Amino acid sequence: MKVPDLGVTRPPLMRMRRAICDFLTAYLEGARYLDLFSGTGSYLFEVVSRGAAKGVGVELEPKLAEAIHT
């Protein structure tokens, strides 16, 4: 996924995202996930790929929201 560089987001380090999701893995199966201020959507995609039943991202920056949606 290519995300526009608007200078307003700092994508999290991959190892940090993995560590957080590794900790949450036991709770993700079938869970619903709400990602406010989604930015690049990286956490949203990570938890859905690990078994969350549904993920919703909310992002106010139109270009970022469009990039997440595509």
C-alpha positions as CSV (number, residue, x, y, z in Angstrom):
1,M,0.0,0.0,0.0
2,K,1.4,3.4,-1.0
3,V,0.5,6.1,1.5
4,P,0.8,9.8,0.6
5,D,3.5,11.6,2.5
6,L,1.7,14.6,4.1
7,G,4.1,15.1,6.9
8,V,1.4,14.5,9.4
9,T,1.8,10.8,10.2
10,R,4.7,8.7,11.4
11,P,4.1,5.0,10.6
12,P,4.9,2.9,13.6
13,L,7.9,0.7,13.4
14,M,7.1,-2.8,12.2
15,R,8.6,-4.5,15.3
16,M,6.5,-2.3,17.6
17,R,3.3,-3.1,15.7
18,R,4.1,-6.8,15.7
19,A,4.9,-6.7,19.5
20,I,1.6,-5.0,20.3
21,C,-0.4,-7.4,18.1
22,D,1.5,-10.4,19.4
23,F,0.4,-9.4,22.9
24,L,-3.2,-9.0,21.7
25,T,-3.4,-12.1,19.6
26,A,-5.3,-14.1,22.2
27,Y,-8.1,-11.5,22.1
28,L,-8.3,-10.8,18.4
29,E,-10.1,-13.9,17.1
30,G,-13.6,-12.7,16.1
31,A,-13.0,-9.3,17.8
32,R,-14.2,-6.0,16.4
33,Y,-11.5,-3.3,16.2
34,L,-12.0,0.4,16.1
35,D,-8.9,2.5,15.0
36,L,-9.5,6.2,15.6
37,F,-7.0,8.5,13.9
38,S,-5.9,5.6,11.7
39,G,-3.2,7.4,9.9
40,T,-1.7,4.9,7.5
41,G,-4.1,2.1,8.7
42,S,-1.2,-0.2,9.6
43,Y,-2.6,-1.4,12.9
44,L,-6.0,-1.8,11.3
45,F,-4.7,-4.1,8.6
46,E,-2.5,-6.0,11.1
47,V,-5.3,-6.9,13.5
48,V,-7.7,-7.9,10.7
49,S,-5.0,-10.1,9.2
50,R,-4.6,-11.8,12.7
51,G,-8.2,-12.7,13.0
52,A,-10.3,-9.8,14.0
53,A,-13.8,-10.2,12.6
54,K,-14.2,-6.6,11.7
55,G,-12.0,-3.5,11.6
56,V,-13.1,0.1,11.2
57,G,-10.7,2.9,10.7
58,V,-11.5,6.6,11.2
59,E,-9.2,9.2,9.7
60,L,-10.0,12.8,9.1
61,E,-7.3,13.6,6.5
62,P,-9.0,12.9,3.2
63,K,-5.9,11.7,1.3
64,L,-5.0,9.2,4.1
65,A,-8.6,8.0,4.3
66,E,-8.6,7.4,0.6
67,A,-5.3,5.5,0.7
68,I,-6.6,3.3,3.5
69,H,-9.9,2.6,1.6
70,T,-8.2,1.5,-1.6
